Amino acid sequence: MKMKKLMALLLSAVMVVGMFAGCGSKTDDAAKDDAAAADDTEDAADEGGETASAEGGSVYYLNFKPEADQAWQDLAATYTEQTGVQVKVVTAASGEYENTLTAEMGKSSAPTLFQCGNQQSLATWGDYCLDLSDTDVYKEMTTDDFNLKGENGEVYAIGYCYEAFGLITNKALLKEAGYEVSDITDFESLKSVVEDITARKDELGFSAFTSAGLDGSSSWRFSGHLANMPLYYEFRDDNVTSQPAEITGAYLDNFKNIWDLYVNNATVEVNALPTATGDMSEDEFGKGQAVFFQNGTWEYANLTGEEKGYKMNPEDLTMIPIYCGVEGEENSALACGTENCWAVNSKASEADIQATLDFVKWVVTSDEGTTMMAEQFGPIPFKNAKESENVFFTAANDLIANGNYVVTWAFNYTPNVDEWRAAVVSTLQDYTCNGGSWDNVVTAFVNGWATQYANQ
């Protein structure tokens, strides 16, 4: 089924409001090295060194997605080779984008292109966001529905891709264990398959789940994406359409269901989880050590490409919903939405602004740019978008086409997202590794939400 159909179907179902939520697995140390290199460049500029064409301006992109770092670096180099315009890409560490953006915006050579993920972020960075409504890149868009706007209709940030997350599944390993994807339709059937694989893991040579690491490079998957499940169902019941001041935690028993299943049927023991990283989890799946890997469509290029050496067969891969025991969940689709919106720094020089606008237009219109976007991000809302080979989007598309309901990104409403998530991760770790009470996790969810809403 065409990827464009997925976009059309999602437009009617996905909540538009977004919060920053890192979707990547690049290690913090590597990302900090990128930032350190950027600091060196900034210092050189401050001392009079040139980092870009003085006449034509330059581009500095602060990238939000660690897993796409190399793709952006390569594309930037191609653009510079073709045009002579310098494009610098710096990638923030997982979960550190807001802090990195704050630090970089305070420098004399600040990012000219950055991520602004939701209305709350717009409240913080709106003064730095150029109105894009009369720009060439905006005129290339096929929909306005995922863009972030000001009170008078200014287009301050444009949504450049759509994503989905769920349980990435190795169909070949699942078949070795004696099952098909069609055998898994809800939490009970998932639990049955998973626990059978665990009972035979020595015989089979693989585990059910990859490690549910609580290191900062991995924990966002659970304090953000997995937390979306109880939030989504609560907000659906209560018809929530804007950020609520309080939550009830009505579905936190369901969150516990799936979390316990993860950690008790994984590649590592629970005492290893505090230091288990996102890269580690990806590596376990890429090397065939586990059947299931909670992550998103952005992992397709890493798993099937040559860069990391996994080179998995796309035909062996699919994505299924995260089931957690909610009534009617057999009719659910994947969790779909976007938090990826470009903003152009209005405080940059005119030459740098124009260079940045030229660059992003080239990204969404050129063969090189649209090919990279299709490979890394799947469907993009631009006229020259290429069809994506990403099988995870195919799975999302098929589920929606079959009439399944989209699990929208309720976590986008999270107030003071970094602080709220940190408390959830801390209590989750205590519960999992130290025998702590689940009640503390509930408190971090519910009371923490109200506290951070008030602080916000």
N, C-alpha and C positions, 0 to 999 in steps of 0.2 A: 504494500500500500504506500502511496506517495507520502513523503514527509510533510509536504505542504498541507496535506489533509490533517495531520496531527496538529499543526499550528492552528488551523481553522477551528478544529474541535476544542482545542485548549482555550482559545480566546473566550469561549462562553463559560468556561468552567473554573479557570484558575484565578485566585485572588491576586490582585495586582500589587498590593502594598508589600514591600520587602524590607528585611533587616539584613545587615551584614552577617553572613554565616559562611565561614571558610569552607570550600569544597575541594580539598586537595590533600596530598600526602607528602609533599616535599618537606624534608626535615627542616626544623627551625635553624640549625646551624648553617645549612647551605643557604637558606634565605637570608640569614644575617650576614653571610659573606657577600651576597648581592648588595645588601644595604650598605655594608662597609665600603664596597667598591664605589657605590653611588656617592657616599660621603667624600671619598677621595676626589671624585670628579667635581663635586660641588665645591670643595676646598680649592681645587685648581682654578675653577671659574672665579671664585671670590678673589683670588690672588692675581687675576688678570688673564688666566689661561683661557683659550677659546675651546669650547666643546661642541660648537656647531657653526654652520654657515652664518656669518654676520649679516649678509644681505637677505637670504631666504628664510632665516629662522630655523629652528630645530624642534624636535619632538622629544618629550620625556614622558613615557608611559609608566605609571605605577600600576603594575599588574596585580589583579586580585586573585588569580587562580594559579597556584603553584604547579599543578599538574600540566599546565600549558606553557610553562616558562620557556622551555627549549623551542617550542613551536614559534612563540613570539620573538625570541632572539633571532631565529633563522629568518623569519619574515622581515624583521627590522633590517637585518643585514642585506636582504634582497632589495628592499626599497631604497636603502642608501646606495647600493651599487647601481641601481637604475636611475636614481634622481640626483644623487649627490647630497641629499638632505640627511643630516644625522638624526637617527632615531635611537634613543637609549631606552631600554626596558629594564626596570627593576621590579623584582617580585617579592612581595611581602610574605613573611612566614605564615603558616596556617594559624588562623585565629588572631593574627596581629595586624590586620590591615588597617584598622582605625588608628591604632597607635602609630604605625609607620606613616600613614597619611598625615597625621597631625605633626609628626616630626619633620617630614619632608616639606610640608607647606610653609614651615617657618624658615626655610632656607631661601637664599637669594635666587637660586635656580630651582624653583619648585616644579612639581609635575605639571605638565600641560594637558595631560589626559589622565583621568582617574575614575574611580568607581564611586558612584553615589547610588546606594541600593534601595532607599525608601524615603518616605516623606519625613521621617524623623532625621534621617541623614541629610535630607534637603534643608531641614531647619538649621542644621549645623553648618553645612557647606554651601548653602544657597547663594551667598554673596560671591562665591568663587565659581559659580556655574554660569557659563555663557548661555544665552537664549539661542537654541539651535533651530528654531522654527523656520528660519529663512536660509538655512545652510544647504549645501548640495547633498551632504550625507543624509540629512533628514528627508530630503526629497526622494531619496532612494528607498525609503521604507515602504513596506506593504501594509503595515498596521500601526496605529497610534496607541493601541490599547495597553501596551506595557511600558509606556513612557511616563516619566515623572514630570509634573507640571507645577508651575507657580499659580498664585491666586488669580492672575489675569490671563492664564492660558499659556504662559511662556513654557517652552519645552526645555527644561533644564538638564534632563538626562534621558538617554534613549536606550531602551532594552535591546540588547544586541543578540541574545540567544535564549533558548528555552531548554529546560533540563527536566530530568526525571530521576527519582531514586527509588530503590527497593532492594531486593535480595538478588544480586548477581549470581547466576547459577551455572555451574559446569554440568551441562546435560550429559556429557560422556561419562563423568564420574558417577552421576546420579544413576545412569543406566547400569554401570558396573555394580552398583549396590542393589540393583533389581527394581528400579523405579523409573517412572517417566514424570515429566513436569505435570502432566494432567492428573497425576495421583495426589497433587498438593492443591487443595482448594480452600483451606481455612487453617486456623491455628491447630486444631486437633490433628488434622492429617499431616501438617508440617511437623508437629511434635512427634508423631508416630514414626515418620521417616527418619527424622533427625536422631531420635533415641535408638533406633535400630542400627543406624550407621555407627553410632558411638559404641554400641555393644559389640560391633564387629570391626572396629577400626584397625585393630592389629592385623586381622585377616585381610581387610580391604586395602590397607596401606594409606588411608587418608581419613581425615576427620570430617565432621559435618560443617562446622563454622570456622572461619578464620578467627584470629585473636581479636577480642573486643577491647583493644588497647585503650587505656585511660591516660596515656601520655597526651600532651597538648596537641600533637600532630594527628591524633586519632580520635580524641574524646568528643570533638565537635560532631562526629557522626551520631553520637548517642544523646548528647545534651541539646543537639539541634534537630537532626533528622529523625532519630528514633523518638525523641520527645514530641515530634510533630504528630505522632499517632494519637496519644491521648488528647492533645490539644485540638486536633482536627475534629475528633468525634464530639468533644465537649462543645466546641464552637458551632458544629453543625446542629446539635440538639438545641442550642440556645440562640440560634440565628444571629451569631456574632458577625458583624460586618465592619467593625472598626476596633482598634486596640482597646480591650477591656481593662478596667482598673483592677479587677480581681478575677481569679479563676477558682473553680471548685475542686479540681483534681478528680472529677467523677470517673475518669477512665485510667487512673494510675495503677489499678490492679492489672489492667491489660498491659501496661508498660512493664510491670514486674514480670508478667507471664513471658514475654518475649526476651527480656533481659536475662532472666534466669536460664532460659533455653540457650541463649547465646553462650553464656559463660560456663555452663555445665557440659557443653558438647562441642568444645573448641580444640584448636591445635595446641593450646597451652593451658597450664593450671592457673587458677585464679590469682595465686600469689605473684604471678608474672605480669599481671595486667597493668599495674601502675606505671611500668616503664615500657610497655609494649607500644610501638609506634604505628603510625599509618602506613609507612613504607613496609613494615614487617607484615602487616595484614595483607597488603597488596601482593607482596612477595610470596606469601603462603598460597594465595589463590593462583597467582601466575604460574607457580611451579607444581600445581596439581595436588596440593596438600589438604585442600578442603573443597567441599561442594558449594558452599554458600559464602558470600562476601557482601555484607551490607555496604553499598555505595551507589554511585550514580552513573548516568550516561557519560560523564566526563572521563570515566575510566577506560572507555573503549579503546582509545588510541594507545594508551599505555599497555593494555593487555594484549592487543593484537599486533602492535608495531614492533619494530626491531630495536628501538632505543634501549629498552630495559631487558631485552633478550627473551621475553616470554613467548612472543609470536604465537599466541593461542589461535586456534582455528575458530573463526567467527561462527561457523556452523555448530560449534559445541557450546555456544554462549547464548544465554537469554537473561531476562530479568523478570522476577515475579513480585507480587505485592508483599509488603511486610504484614503478615497476619499476626494478630495479637489476641484473638478471642472475642471480638465484638460481633454481636448478632448481625447477620447479613453481610459479613465481610467477604463472603464468597463471591459477591458481586462487585468487589472493589477493583479499581485499576491501580496503576502506579501513582506515586506522589509526584505531581507535575507543577512546574511554575518557573519563575525567574527571579533572580536577585542581581542580575548582571546588567548594569546600566552604565554607559559611558557619559562622563561629563567633561567638558573642556574648560580649563582654567581661565576665567574671564580677566584675571589679574596678570596674566602673562602678557608679554609684548605682542603688538599687532603681528609682527613677523612670525612669532612662535605660534600664535593662535591660528594664523593662516596655514602654517606648515602642518599643524596638528589636524586641522580640518581636511587638508589635502590628503594627509596620510590615512585617516579613517575612511574617507571616501574611496581611496585606492584599495583599502582592505576589503571593503564590501562590494567592489565592482570588478577588480582585477581577477584574472585566472588564479594567480598565486594566492591572493588573499582569500577568495571564496573557497578555494580548495582546502586551505588550512582551516578555515572556519567550519567547513563541512566535516572535516576529519576530527577536529577537536571538540566542536560544540554541537554538531548536528544541525537541526533546522535553525535558520536565521531569518529574520523578517525583512529581507531586502530583495529588490527586484532581480538581481543577478545571482541569487542563492543557488548553490548546487545541491543536488539530492545527496543525502547522507547515506553511507553504507553502514552506519551504526545500528547494529541489530537490537540494541537496547531501545532505541526509538521505535523500531519495528514492533517490539513487544508492547510498548506503550500505546502505539497506534492501534494495534490489533485489539487490545483490551477495551479501549474507548469505542472502537468501531462495533464491538460486540455488545455495547450498551452498558458497560461497567462504569461506575461512578468514579470520577477523578478524586483522589485524596489531595486536596489543595494544601498549599504551604502555610499552615496555621502558625508555624514557628516564626514567620515573618513579623508577627505582632509582638514578639518578645520585647519587653522594656529593658533598657540598659543590658543589652544581650550578653556582653562579655561577663559582667558581674553576676547576672542571673545564672548563666551556664557554669561559671566557676563554682558556685555554691552547690549546684546539682551534681557536678562531677565529684566534688569533695565528699558529699554524702553517699553517692553511688559507690565510690571507692571504699568508703568505710563499711558500707553494707556488704559489699562483695568480698572484700579481702580481710576485714577485721571482725566480722560477725556483728556489725552494727545493725541498728533497727531500721527497717524499711520506713517506719514512721518519720525518720529524719529526712529521707528522700522526699516524702510527701510534703513535709514542712518546707524544704528548700524549693520545691515546685510552687506550692500555693502561697505560703507566707512570703517567700522570696519574690514572687511576682508582684504582690501588693507593695512590698517595700521598694522594689526597683521602679515600679510605676510612679510611686510618690517621689522618689529621688529624681527620676527623669523629669 
